[in-house]
């Protein structure tokens, strides 16, 4: 809000982009989603939680940012999203890409929330990022009904098929030896 206020007060040529949950190849860090896919692909994940979010390919976000710089109207906001994907669908897509068994156990969210504080402590002792945190569980159950229609209409924003995003991500992770091929 303060940025939009400054744009209007000082007549700045700026707009704001709001990406949803970013996913895709080239994640040299350890984002929760990438780690989730690594753990699942390497056989360390036997269950998932009941929840999901609107996930968007990082390459589509990059393209959307460039389009916003070139075509965005000053003071406007643009949502760069794709579509809602459950954690189960995400992992099923990983299974399809890798030709492996799909995950069968989906834990209820109340159970995941109950054990999240213990999980955070456990992973802190191991000096590893936790697979899920209280905040990530909150996010997976929050409102993620985003519309990118304005970005499509005004910027020509497009997003690629989610399956392609996962296939490219898995290929990149294999190439960088983060999952066994």
PAKENU-980985 format. One record per residue (C-alpha): x, y, z; residue number from 0. Coordinates in Angstrom, 2 decimals, decimal comma. Example, Ala and Ser with C-alpha at 12.3 -4.5 7.8 and 13.67 -1.06 7.14 Angstrom:
BEGIN
<setor xx="12,30" yy="-4,50" zz="7,80" k="0"/>
<setor xx="13,67" yy="-1,06" zz="7,14" k="1"/>
***
This chain:
BEGIN
<setor xx="0,00" yy="0,00" zz="0,00" k="0"/>
<setor xx="2,80" yy="2,39" zz="0,83" k="1"/>
<setor xx="4,45" yy="1,68" zz="-2,54" k="2"/>
<setor xx="1,19" yy="2,35" zz="-4,39" k="3"/>
<setor xx="0,76" yy="5,53" zz="-2,37" k="4"/>
<setor xx="4,26" yy="6,70" zz="-3,38" k="5"/>
<setor xx="3,58" yy="5,85" zz="-7,03" k="6"/>
<setor xx="0,47" yy="8,03" zz="-7,00" k="7"/>
<setor xx="1,92" yy="10,89" zz="-4,92" k="8"/>
<setor xx="5,16" yy="11,19" zz="-6,86" k="9"/>
<setor xx="3,71" yy="10,17" zz="-10,24" k="10"/>
<setor xx="6,19" yy="7,29" zz="-10,54" k="11"/>
<setor xx="6,14" yy="4,93" zz="-13,50" k="12"/>
<setor xx="5,81" yy="1,73" zz="-11,47" k="13"/>
<setor xx="3,43" yy="-1,16" zz="-11,10" k="14"/>
<setor xx="3,39" yy="-4,12" zz="-8,72" k="15"/>
<setor xx="3,34" yy="-7,83" zz="-9,49" k="16"/>
<setor xx="2,04" yy="-10,41" zz="-7,04" k="17"/>
<setor xx="3,22" yy="-13,94" zz="-7,85" k="18"/>
<setor xx="1,47" yy="-16,88" zz="-6,23" k="19"/>
<setor xx="3,47" yy="-19,90" zz="-4,99" k="20"/>
<setor xx="6,59" yy="-20,04" zz="-7,15" k="21"/>
<setor xx="7,78" yy="-23,42" zz="-8,37" k="22"/>
<setor xx="10,07" yy="-24,63" zz="-11,13" k="23"/>
<setor xx="13,59" yy="-25,40" zz="-12,24" k="24"/>
<setor xx="16,70" yy="-23,40" zz="-11,27" k="25"/>
<setor xx="15,99" yy="-23,48" zz="-7,52" k="26"/>
<setor xx="19,53" yy="-23,47" zz="-6,20" k="27"/>
<setor xx="18,19" yy="-22,85" zz="-2,71" k="28"/>
<setor xx="16,00" yy="-25,16" zz="-0,71" k="29"/>
<setor xx="12,46" yy="-23,91" zz="-1,12" k="30"/>
<setor xx="9,81" yy="-26,01" zz="0,61" k="31"/>
<setor xx="8,29" yy="-27,14" zz="-2,67" k="32"/>
<setor xx="11,58" yy="-28,17" zz="-4,22" k="33"/>
<setor xx="12,56" yy="-30,00" zz="-1,03" k="34"/>
<setor xx="9,18" yy="-31,73" zz="-1,01" k="35"/>
<setor xx="9,77" yy="-32,99" zz="-4,56" k="36"/>
<setor xx="13,35" yy="-34,05" zz="-3,73" k="37"/>
<setor xx="12,25" yy="-35,97" zz="-0,63" k="38"/>
<setor xx="9,42" yy="-37,67" zz="-2,50" k="39"/>
<setor xx="11,52" yy="-38,53" zz="-5,56" k="40"/>
<setor xx="14,26" yy="-39,96" zz="-3,33" k="41"/>
<setor xx="11,77" yy="-42,15" zz="-1,43" k="42"/>
<setor xx="11,86" yy="-40,25" zz="1,87" k="43"/>
<setor xx="8,23" yy="-39,20" zz="1,82" k="44"/>
<setor xx="5,50" yy="-41,74" zz="2,42" k="45"/>
<setor xx="2,56" yy="-39,41" zz="3,09" k="46"/>
<setor xx="1,42" yy="-35,91" zz="2,25" k="47"/>
<setor xx="-0,98" yy="-33,42" zz="3,79" k="48"/>
<setor xx="-4,43" yy="-32,50" zz="2,61" k="49"/>
<setor xx="-4,04" yy="-28,99" zz="1,21" k="50"/>
<setor xx="-2,78" yy="-27,05" zz="-1,77" k="51"/>
<setor xx="-2,07" yy="-23,68" zz="-3,28" k="52"/>
<setor xx="-1,94" yy="-21,79" zz="-6,58" k="53"/>
<setor xx="1,50" yy="-22,65" zz="-7,96" k="54"/>
<setor xx="3,14" yy="-20,76" zz="-10,83" k="55"/>
<setor xx="6,26" yy="-21,53" zz="-12,84" k="56"/>
<setor xx="9,20" yy="-19,27" zz="-12,01" k="57"/>
<setor xx="9,82" yy="-18,75" zz="-15,73" k="58"/>
<setor xx="6,27" yy="-17,47" zz="-16,18" k="59"/>
<setor xx="6,80" yy="-15,08" zz="-13,27" k="60"/>
<setor xx="10,03" yy="-13,80" zz="-14,84" k="61"/>
<setor xx="8,22" yy="-13,25" zz="-18,15" k="62"/>
<setor xx="5,34" yy="-11,55" zz="-16,31" k="63"/>
<setor xx="7,72" yy="-9,16" zz="-14,55" k="64"/>
<setor xx="9,31" yy="-8,19" zz="-17,87" k="65"/>
<setor xx="5,87" yy="-7,69" zz="-19,42" k="66"/>
<setor xx="4,81" yy="-5,56" zz="-16,43" k="67"/>
<setor xx="7,89" yy="-3,37" zz="-16,91" k="68"/>
<setor xx="7,09" yy="-2,93" zz="-20,59" k="69"/>
<setor xx="3,29" yy="-2,86" zz="-20,61" k="70"/>
<setor xx="2,07" yy="-2,36" zz="-17,04" k="71"/>
<setor xx="0,11" yy="0,74" zz="-16,16" k="72"/>
<setor xx="1,56" yy="2,91" zz="-13,38" k="73"/>
<setor xx="-0,07" yy="2,26" zz="-10,02" k="74"/>
<setor xx="-1,64" yy="-1,04" zz="-11,10" k="75"/>
<setor xx="-1,20" yy="-4,47" zz="-9,53" k="76"/>
<setor xx="-0,96" yy="-7,69" zz="-11,51" k="77"/>
<setor xx="-1,37" yy="-11,21" zz="-10,14" k="78"/>
<setor xx="0,99" yy="-13,71" zz="-11,72" k="79"/>
<setor xx="-0,53" yy="-17,09" zz="-10,96" k="80"/>
<setor xx="-1,48" yy="-20,35" zz="-12,64" k="81"/>
<setor xx="-4,01" yy="-22,58" zz="-10,87" k="82"/>
<setor xx="-4,77" yy="-24,35" zz="-7,60" k="83"/>
<setor xx="-2,88" yy="-27,62" zz="-7,21" k="84"/>
<setor xx="-3,23" yy="-29,93" zz="-4,22" k="85"/>
<setor xx="-0,10" yy="-31,39" zz="-2,64" k="86"/>
<setor xx="-1,37" yy="-34,81" zz="-3,70" k="87"/>
<setor xx="-1,71" yy="-33,68" zz="-7,33" k="88"/>
<setor xx="1,78" yy="-32,17" zz="-7,24" k="89"/>
<setor xx="3,28" yy="-35,45" zz="-5,97" k="90"/>
<setor xx="1,16" yy="-37,51" zz="-8,37" k="91"/>
<setor xx="2,60" yy="-35,42" zz="-11,20" k="92"/>
<setor xx="6,12" yy="-36,12" zz="-9,93" k="93"/>
<setor xx="5,20" yy="-39,83" zz="-9,96" k="94"/>
<setor xx="3,93" yy="-39,61" zz="-13,54" k="95"/>
<setor xx="7,08" yy="-37,84" zz="-14,72" k="96"/>
<setor xx="9,35" yy="-40,34" zz="-12,94" k="97"/>
<setor xx="7,19" yy="-43,42" zz="-13,64" k="98"/>
<setor xx="7,04" yy="-44,33" zz="-9,95" k="99"/>
<setor xx="4,30" yy="-45,24" zz="-7,49" k="100"/>
<setor xx="1,91" yy="-42,52" zz="-6,45" k="101"/>
<setor xx="1,60" yy="-41,53" zz="-2,82" k="102"/>
<setor xx="-1,39" yy="-43,15" zz="-1,16" k="103"/>
<setor xx="-1,52" yy="-41,68" zz="2,32" k="104"/>
<setor xx="-2,95" yy="-38,19" zz="2,70" k="105"/>
<setor xx="-2,86" yy="-36,94" zz="6,28" k="106"/>
<setor xx="-5,66" yy="-34,76" zz="7,58" k="107"/>
<setor xx="-4,61" yy="-31,17" zz="8,13" k="108"/>
<setor xx="-5,54" yy="-31,23" zz="11,82" k="109"/>
<setor xx="-2,96" yy="-33,99" zz="12,40" k="110"/>
<setor xx="-0,26" yy="-32,15" zz="10,47" k="111"/>
<setor xx="-0,96" yy="-28,95" zz="12,43" k="112"/>
<setor xx="-0,83" yy="-30,87" zz="15,70" k="113"/>
<setor xx="2,62" yy="-32,29" zz="14,92" k="114"/>
<setor xx="4,12" yy="-29,22" zz="13,19" k="115"/>
<setor xx="5,79" yy="-27,76" zz="16,32" k="116"/>
<setor xx="7,48" yy="-31,10" zz="17,02" k="117"/>
<setor xx="8,54" yy="-31,38" zz="13,38" k="118"/>
<setor xx="10,14" yy="-27,93" zz="13,53" k="119"/>
<setor xx="12,14" yy="-28,92" zz="16,64" k="120"/>
<setor xx="13,15" yy="-32,27" zz="15,15" k="121"/>
<setor xx="14,50" yy="-30,70" zz="11,97" k="122"/>
<setor xx="16,23" yy="-27,92" zz="13,92" k="123"/>
<setor xx="18,15" yy="-30,60" zz="15,83" k="124"/>
<setor xx="19,09" yy="-32,24" zz="12,51" k="125"/>
<setor xx="20,04" yy="-28,81" zz="11,12" k="126"/>
<setor xx="17,79" yy="-29,41" zz="8,13" k="127"/>
<setor xx="14,88" yy="-27,36" zz="6,82" k="128"/>
<setor xx="11,61" yy="-28,84" zz="8,09" k="129"/>
<setor xx="9,41" yy="-30,53" zz="5,54" k="130"/>
<setor xx="6,49" yy="-28,50" zz="6,82" k="131"/>
<setor xx="6,04" yy="-25,69" zz="9,31" k="132"/>
<setor xx="3,05" yy="-24,12" zz="10,98" k="133"/>
<setor xx="3,24" yy="-21,32" zz="8,42" k="134"/>
<setor xx="3,46" yy="-23,63" zz="5,40" k="135"/>
<setor xx="0,44" yy="-25,57" zz="6,68" k="136"/>
<setor xx="-1,44" yy="-22,32" zz="7,17" k="137"/>
<setor xx="-0,59" yy="-21,35" zz="3,59" k="138"/>
<setor xx="-1,81" yy="-24,69" zz="2,23" k="139"/>
<setor xx="-5,23" yy="-24,04" zz="3,78" k="140"/>
<setor xx="-5,49" yy="-20,32" zz="3,06" k="141"/>
<setor xx="-7,44" yy="-18,62" zz="0,32" k="142"/>
<setor xx="-5,57" yy="-19,28" zz="-2,91" k="143"/>
<setor xx="-8,27" yy="-18,46" zz="-5,42" k="144"/>
<setor xx="-6,29" yy="-15,98" zz="-7,49" k="145"/>
<setor xx="-7,25" yy="-14,53" zz="-10,84" k="146"/>
<setor xx="-4,58" yy="-13,65" zz="-13,38" k="147"/>
<setor xx="-7,13" yy="-12,39" zz="-15,92" k="148"/>
<setor xx="-5,97" yy="-8,78" zz="-15,60" k="149"/>
<setor xx="-2,34" yy="-9,78" zz="-16,25" k="150"/>
<setor xx="-3,43" yy="-11,86" zz="-19,24" k="151"/>
<setor xx="-5,58" yy="-9,08" zz="-20,64" k="152"/>
<setor xx="-3,24" yy="-6,12" zz="-20,08" k="153"/>
<setor xx="0,21" yy="-7,72" zz="-20,22" k="154"/>
<setor xx="-0,35" yy="-10,70" zz="-22,49" k="155"/>
<setor xx="0,72" yy="-12,88" zz="-19,55" k="156"/>
<setor xx="0,63" yy="-16,63" zz="-20,17" k="157"/>
<setor xx="1,46" yy="-19,64" zz="-18,07" k="158"/>
<setor xx="2,64" yy="-23,04" zz="-19,08" k="159"/>
<setor xx="1,05" yy="-26,38" zz="-18,28" k="160"/>
<setor xx="1,69" yy="-27,48" zz="-14,68" k="161"/>
<setor xx="2,80" yy="-30,95" zz="-15,82" k="162"/>
<setor xx="5,49" yy="-29,34" zz="-17,98" k="163"/>
<setor xx="6,69" yy="-27,28" zz="-15,02" k="164"/>
<setor xx="7,09" yy="-30,42" zz="-12,92" k="165"/>
<setor xx="8,76" yy="-32,35" zz="-15,76" k="166"/>
<setor xx="11,28" yy="-29,54" zz="-16,29" k="167"/>
<setor xx="11,89" yy="-29,23" zz="-12,55" k="168"/>
<setor xx="12,51" yy="-32,96" zz="-12,15" k="169"/>
<setor xx="14,88" yy="-32,96" zz="-15,15" k="170"/>
<setor xx="16,80" yy="-30,02" zz="-13,66" k="171"/>
<setor xx="17,00" yy="-31,69" zz="-10,23" k="172"/>
<setor xx="18,31" yy="-34,90" zz="-11,82" k="173"/>
<setor xx="20,83" yy="-32,95" zz="-13,88" k="174"/>
<setor xx="22,11" yy="-31,26" zz="-10,72" k="175"/>
<setor xx="22,21" yy="-34,56" zz="-8,80" k="176"/>
<setor xx="19,66" yy="-33,48" zz="-6,22" k="177"/>
<setor xx="17,50" yy="-36,51" zz="-6,96" k="178"/>
<setor xx="18,51" yy="-39,93" zz="-8,14" k="179"/>
<setor xx="17,71" yy="-40,50" zz="-11,81" k="180"/>
***
